[in-house]
Amino acid sequence: MLTIGQLAKALNLSRTTLLYYEKQGLLAASQRAENGYRYYDEAALLHLQRVASFRAMGLSVEDIRQLLNNNSERDHILAQHLQRLDTEIQSLRQQQQVIIGLLNYQREEQDMVTKEKWTEIMKAAGLSDEQMHNWHRQFERLEPDAHAEFLASIGCSDEEITHIRQWSVAD
């Protein structure tokens, strides 16, 4: 015979959980001593293992109670639970896709070169303001559409793009 503490330890459950199961009618002590202590035999251990496995599947206490009391409903209860799990999995996959999208968007934002970063790169490469002006001028002269796309990609506003493009062809 096992005490409630020993039974809980044997199945890696808390004593509180076992008391809850008892209150819900899922577990009964095999024997009670005069001092109120509960004792459980091998059959109670096997019964509790079954309850714990149903809980591990995510079944509700009510579903478990029905499974234990009415085996004829087993297939119906399990099919309903399977449907709930399928719906939950679909919902979780949708949430997962949203999170992946957000993470990819954040990575793209982090990887994006801003006009400040671009100017810093050009200066670090040793280009003076006049040389950067010449770079824009040549880019605008040779590939005006690509130049406008580039300016937009580094975060320039439409007004800034117009100004830079006009400034590039002014000379």
MIPA-479845 format. One record per atom (N, C-alpha, C): chain; y, x, z. Coordinates in steps of 0.1 Angstrom, whole numbers. Each point is the difference from the previous one (the first is absolute). Layout:
N
NODE ch    yy    xx    zz
NODE  A     Y     X     Z
...
//
This chain:
171
NODE ch    yy    xx    zz
NODE  A   -12     8     0
NODE  A    12    -8     0
NODE  A    13     9     0
NODE  A     9    -5    -7
NODE  A    13     7    -1
NODE  A    11    -8     6
NODE  A    10     7     6
NODE  A    12    -6     5
NODE  A     9    -2   -12
NODE  A    10    -8     3
NODE  A    10    -3   -11
NODE  A     6    13    -5
NODE  A     3    10     9
NODE  A     6    12    -4
NODE  A   -10     9    -8
NODE  A   -12     0     4
NODE  A   -11     7    -8
NODE  A    -1    -6   -14
NODE  A     0   -13     0
NODE  A    -2    -7   -13
NODE  A    12     3    -9
NODE  A    12    -1     5
NODE  A    12     3    -8
NODE  A    -1    15    -5
NODE  A    -4     9     9
NODE  A    -1    14    -5
NODE  A   -10     2   -10
NODE  A   -11    -7     1
NODE  A   -11     1   -10
NODE  A     4    -4   -14
NODE  A     9   -10    -1
NODE  A     5    -4   -13
NODE  A    14     4    -3
NODE  A     5     9     8
NODE  A    14     5    -2
NODE  A    10   -12    -1
NODE  A    -1    -9     9
NODE  A     9   -11     2
NODE  A     6     1    14
NODE  A    11    -7     1
NODE  A     6    -1    14
NODE  A    -6   -11     8
NODE  A     1     2    13
NODE  A    -5   -10     9
NODE  A     8   -13    -2
NODE  A    13     1    -3
NODE  A     8   -11    -2
NODE  A    -5    -8   -12
NODE  A    -4     7   -11
NODE  A    -5    -7   -12
NODE  A   -13    -8     4
NODE  A    -9     6     8
NODE  A   -12    -7     4
NODE  A     3   -12     8
NODE  A    10     1     9
NODE  A     4   -12     8
NODE  A     6   -11    -9
NODE  A     7     4   -10
NODE  A     6    -9   -10
NODE  A   -11    -7    -8
NODE  A   -10     8    -4
NODE  A   -12    -6    -7
NODE  A    -7   -10     9
NODE  A    -1     3    12
NODE  A    -7    -9    10
NODE  A     8   -13     1
NODE  A    13     1     1
NODE  A     9   -11     1
NODE  A    -1    -9   -12
NODE  A    -2     6   -12
NODE  A    -1    -7   -13
NODE  A   -14    -5    -3
NODE  A    -9     3     9
NODE  A   -14    -5    -2
NODE  A    -8     9    -9
NODE  A     4    12    -3
NODE  A    -7     9    -9
NODE  A   -10     9     8
NODE  A     2     1    13
NODE  A    -9     8     8
NODE  A    -2    -6    13
NODE  A   -12     1     5
NODE  A    -4    -5    13
NODE  A    -7    10     8
NODE  A     3     2    12
NODE  A    -8     9     9
NODE  A   -14    -4     1
NODE  A    -9     9     0
NODE  A   -15    -3     1
NODE  A    -2    -4    15
NODE  A     8     6     9
NODE  A    -3    -3    14
NODE  A    14     3     7
NODE  A     2    -8    11
NODE  A    11     2     8
NODE  A    -4     3    15
NODE  A     5    10     5
NODE  A    -4     3    14
NODE  A     9    -9    10
NODE  A    -4     0    12
NODE  A     7    -8    10
NODE  A    15     4     1
NODE  A     2    13    -2
NODE  A    14     5     1
NODE  A     8    -3   -13
NODE  A    -6    -7   -10
NODE  A     7    -3   -12
NODE  A    -1    10   -11
NODE  A    -7    11     3
NODE  A    -2    10   -11
NODE  A    -9    -6   -11
NODE  A     4     4   -12
NODE  A    -8    -5   -12
NODE  A    -9    11    -4
NODE  A   -12    -4    -4
NODE  A   -10    10    -5
NODE  A    -6    -5   -13
NODE  A    -2     9    -9
NODE  A    -4    -3   -14
NODE  A   -13     7    -3
NODE  A    -9    -8    -6
NODE  A   -13     6    -4
NODE  A     1     5   -15
NODE  A   -12     4    -5
NODE  A    -1     5   -14
NODE  A     4   -11   -10
NODE  A    -4   -12     3
NODE  A     3   -11   -10
NODE  A    15    -2     0
NODE  A     7     1    11
NODE  A    15    -2     0
NODE  A     6    12    -7
NODE  A    -5    12     1
NODE  A     5    11    -7
NODE  A    -1    -2   -15
NODE  A   -12    -4    -5
NODE  A    -2    -3   -14
NODE  A     9   -11    -5
NODE  A     2   -11     8
NODE  A     9   -11    -3
NODE  A    14     5    -2
NODE  A     4     9    10
NODE  A    14     5    -1
NODE  A     2     9   -12
NODE  A   -10     8    -3
NODE  A     0     8   -12
NODE  A     3    -8   -13
NODE  A    -7   -12     0
NODE  A     2    -9   -11
NODE  A    15    -6    -1
NODE  A     5    -3    12
NODE  A    14    -5     1
NODE  A     9    11    -4
NODE  A    -2    12     5
NODE  A     9    11    -4
NODE  A    -1     3   -15
NODE  A   -11    -1    -6
NODE  A    -1     2   -15
NODE  A     8   -11    -7
NODE  A    -1   -12     4
NODE  A     7   -11    -6
NODE  A    15     3     1
NODE  A     5     4    12
NODE  A    14     3     2
NODE  A     4    12    -9
NODE  A    -9    10    -1
NODE  A     4    11    -9
NODE  A     2    -4   -14
NODE  A    -7   -11    -4
NODE  A     2    -6   -14
NODE  A    13    -8    -1
NODE  A     7    -2    12
NODE  A    12    -7     0
NODE  A    -1   -15     2
NODE  A   -12    -4     4
NODE  A    -2   -15     2
NODE  A     7    -4    13
NODE  A     5   -12     0
NODE  A     7    -5    11
NODE  A   -10    -4    11
NODE  A     5    -2    12
NODE  A    -9    -4    11
NODE  A    -6   -13    -3
NODE  A     7    -9    -5
NODE  A    -5   -14    -4
NODE  A   -11     2   -10
NODE  A     2     8   -11
NODE  A   -10     2   -10
NODE  A   -13     6     7
NODE  A     2     9     9
NODE  A   -12     7     6
NODE  A    -7   -11     8
NODE  A     7    -8     8
NODE  A    -6   -10     8
NODE  A    -8    -9    -9
NODE  A     5    -4   -11
NODE  A    -7    -9    -9
NODE  A   -13     7    -6
NODE  A     2    13    -3
NODE  A   -12     7    -5
NODE  A   -11     1    10
NODE  A     4     3    12
NODE  A   -10     1    11
NODE  A    -7   -13     3
NODE  A     8   -11    -1
NODE  A    -6   -13     4
NODE  A    -6    -8   -11
NODE  A     4     3   -13
NODE  A    -5    -8   -11
NODE  A    -3     9   -12
NODE  A   -12     5    -1
NODE  A    -3     9   -10
NODE  A     0    -7   -14
NODE  A     0   -13    -1
NODE  A     0    -7   -13
NODE  A    14     1    -7
NODE  A    10     3     8
NODE  A    13     2    -6
NODE  A     3    14    -3
NODE  A    -9     9     2
NODE  A     2    15    -2
NODE  A     6     3   -14
NODE  A    -6    -5   -10
NODE  A     4     4   -14
NODE  A    14    -6    -3
NODE  A     3   -12     5
NODE  A    13    -6    -2
NODE  A    11     8     7
NODE  A    -3     3    13
NODE  A    10     8     8
NODE  A     3    14    -6
NODE  A   -11     6    -4
NODE  A     1    14    -6
NODE  A     7    -1   -14
NODE  A    -3   -10    -8
NODE  A     7    -1   -13
NODE  A    15    -3     2
NODE  A     4    -8    10
NODE  A    14    -3     3
NODE  A     7    13     4
NODE  A    -7     7     9
NODE  A     6    13     5
NODE  A     1    10   -12
NODE  A    -9     0    -8
NODE  A     0     9   -12
NODE  A    12    -3    -9
NODE  A     3   -13    -2
NODE  A    11    -5    -8
NODE  A    13     5     7
NODE  A     1    -2    13
NODE  A    12     4     8
NODE  A     2    15    -2
NODE  A   -11     8     1
NODE  A     2    14    -2
NODE  A     4     4   -14
NODE  A    -5    -7   -10
NODE  A     4     3   -14
NODE  A    15    -3    -2
NODE  A     4   -11     6
NODE  A    15    -3    -1
NODE  A     8    10     7
NODE  A    -4     4    12
NODE  A     7    11     7
NODE  A     0    13    -7
NODE  A   -11     3    -6
NODE  A    -1    13    -8
NODE  A    10    -1   -12
NODE  A     0   -11    -7
NODE  A    10    -1   -11
NODE  A    14     1     5
NODE  A     3    -6    11
NODE  A    14     1     6
NODE  A     3    15     4
NODE  A   -10     6     6
NODE  A     2    14     3
NODE  A     2     9   -12
NODE  A    -8    -3   -11
NODE  A     2     8   -12
NODE  A    14    -2    -6
NODE  A     5   -12     1
NODE  A    14    -3    -5
NODE  A    10     8     8
NODE  A    -2     0    13
NODE  A     9     7     9
NODE  A    -1    15    -3
NODE  A   -12     5    -2
NODE  A    -3    14    -4
NODE  A     8     4   -12
NODE  A    -1    -9   -11
NODE  A     7     3   -12
NODE  A    16     1     2
NODE  A     5    -9     8
NODE  A    14     0     3
NODE  A     4    13     7
NODE  A    -8     4    10
NODE  A     3    13     7
NODE  A    -1    12   -10
NODE  A   -10     0    -8
NODE  A    -2    11   -10
NODE  A    13     0    -9
NODE  A     4   -12    -5
NODE  A    12    -1    -8
NODE  A    12     6     7
NODE  A     2    -4    13
NODE  A    11     5     8
NODE  A    -1    15     2
NODE  A   -12     5     2
NODE  A    -1    15     2
NODE  A     3     7   -13
NODE  A    -5    -5   -11
NODE  A     3     6   -13
NODE  A    15     0    -3
NODE  A     6   -11     3
NODE  A    15    -2    -2
NODE  A     7    10     8
NODE  A    -4     2    13
NODE  A     7    10     9
NODE  A    -2    14    -6
NODE  A   -12     3    -4
NODE  A    -3    13    -6
NODE  A     9     3   -12
NODE  A     1   -11    -9
NODE  A     8     2   -12
NODE  A    15     2     4
NODE  A     4    -7    11
NODE  A    14     1     4
NODE  A     2    14     6
NODE  A   -10     5     8
NODE  A     1    14     6
NODE  A     0    10   -11
NODE  A    -8    -2   -11
NODE  A    -1    10   -10
NODE  A    12     0   -10
NODE  A     7   -11     0
NODE  A    11    -2    -9
NODE  A    11    11     2
NODE  A     4     6   -11
NODE  A    11    10     1
NODE  A    13    -8    -1
NODE  A     9     2    10
NODE  A    13    -7     0
NODE  A    10     9    -7
NODE  A    12    -5    -3
NODE  A    10     8    -6
NODE  A     4    12     9
NODE  A     0    -3    13
NODE  A     3    11     9
NODE  A   -10    11     0
NODE  A   -13    -4     0
NODE  A   -11    10    -1
NODE  A     1     7   -13
NODE  A     3    -7   -11
NODE  A     0     6   -13
NODE  A    12    11    -1
NODE  A    12    -4     5
NODE  A    11     9     1
NODE  A    -4    12     8
NODE  A    -6    -2    11
NODE  A    -4    11     9
NODE  A   -10    10    -8
NODE  A    -9    -6    -7
NODE  A   -10     8    -8
NODE  A     7     8   -11
NODE  A    10    -6    -7
NODE  A     7     7   -10
NODE  A     8    11     6
NODE  A     7    -2    11
NODE  A     7    10     7
NODE  A    -9    12     5
NODE  A   -11    -4     5
NODE  A   -10    10     5
NODE  A    -5     8   -12
NODE  A     0    -6   -12
NODE  A    -5     8   -12
NODE  A    11     9    -5
NODE  A    12    -1     7
NODE  A    11     9    -4
NODE  A    10    -6   -10
NODE  A    -1   -12    -3
NODE  A    10    -6    -9
NODE  A    13    -4     7
NODE  A    10     4    -7
NODE  A    14    -3     5
NODE  A     3   -14    -4
NODE  A    11    -5     5
NODE  A     5   -14    -4
NODE  A     2     0   -15
NODE  A     5    10    -6
NODE  A     3     0   -14
NODE  A   -14     0    -8
NODE  A    -9     8     5
NODE  A   -13     0    -6
NODE  A    -8   -14     1
NODE  A     2    -6    11
NODE  A    -6   -14     2
NODE  A     7    -9   -10
NODE  A    13     1    -1
NODE  A     7    -9    -9
NODE  A    -5     3   -15
NODE  A    -2    12    -3
NODE  A    -5     3   -13
NODE  A   -15    -5    -2
NODE  A    -8     0    10
NODE  A   -13    -5     0
NODE  A     0   -15    -3
NODE  A     9    -8     7
NODE  A     2   -14    -3
NODE  A     5    -2   -14
NODE  A     9     8    -5
NODE  A     6    -1   -13
NODE  A   -11     1   -11
NODE  A    -9    10     2
NODE  A   -10     3   -10
NODE  A   -11   -11     1
NODE  A    -3    -5    11
NODE  A   -10   -11     2
NODE  A     6   -12    -7
NODE  A    12    -3     3
NODE  A     6   -12    -6
NODE  A     1     1   -15
NODE  A     3    12    -5
NODE  A     1     2   -15
NODE  A   -13    -1    -7
NODE  A   -11     6     6
NODE  A   -13     0    -6
NODE  A    -8   -12     2
NODE  A     1    -6    12
NODE  A    -9   -11     4
NODE  A     8   -10     9
NODE  A     9    -8    -6
NODE  A     9    -8     8
NODE  A    -8   -11     8
NODE  A   -10    -6    -6
NODE  A    -7   -10     7
NODE  A    -8     6    12
NODE  A    -6    11    -3
NODE  A    -8     7    11
NODE  A     9     5    11
NODE  A    12     4    -4
NODE  A    10     4    10
NODE  A     4   -12     9
NODE  A     2   -11    -6
NODE  A     3   -12     8
NODE  A   -11    -4     9
NODE  A   -13     1    -5
NODE  A   -11    -3     8
NODE  A    -2     9    12
NODE  A     3    13    -3
NODE  A    -1    10    10
NODE  A    10    -3    11
NODE  A    12    -3    -3
NODE  A    11    -2    10
NODE  A    -4   -13     8
NODE  A    -6   -10    -6
NODE  A    -4   -11     7
NODE  A   -12     3    10
NODE  A    -9     9    -5
NODE  A   -11     4     8
NODE  A     3     8    13
NODE  A    12     6     0
NODE  A     4     8    12
NODE  A     9    -9     9
NODE  A     1   -12    -4
NODE  A     8   -10     9
NODE  A    14    -2    -3
NODE  A     5     4   -12
NODE  A    14    -2    -4
NODE  A     2   -14    -3
NODE  A    11    -6     4
NODE  A     4   -13    -3
NODE  A     4    -1   -15
NODE  A     1   -13    -5
NODE  A     4    -1   -14
NODE  A    14     6    -2
NODE  A     8    -2     9
NODE  A    14     5    -1
NODE  A     0    15     0
NODE  A    -8     7     8
NODE  A    -1    14     0
NODE  A    -6     5   -13
NODE  A   -10    -7    -5
NODE  A    -6     4   -13
NODE  A    10     0   -11
NODE  A     7   -11    -1
NODE  A    11    -1   -10
NODE  A    10    11     1
NODE  A     4     3    13
NODE  A    10    11     2
NODE  A    -6    13    -4
NODE  A   -12     4     4
NODE  A    -6    13    -3
NODE  A    -2     1   -15
NODE  A    -4   -11    -7
NODE  A    -2     1   -14
NODE  A    13     2    -8
NODE  A    10    -7     5
NODE  A    13     1    -7
NODE  A     6    14     3
NODE  A    -2     5    12
NODE  A     5    13     4
NODE  A    -8    11    -8
NODE  A   -13    -3    -3
NODE  A    -8    10    -7
NODE  A     5     2   -15
NODE  A     5   -11    -6
NODE  A     3     1   -14
NODE  A    15     2    -2
NODE  A     8     0    11
NODE  A    14     2     0
NODE  A     5    13    -6
NODE  A    -8    10     2
NODE  A     4    14    -4
NODE  A    -5     3   -14
//
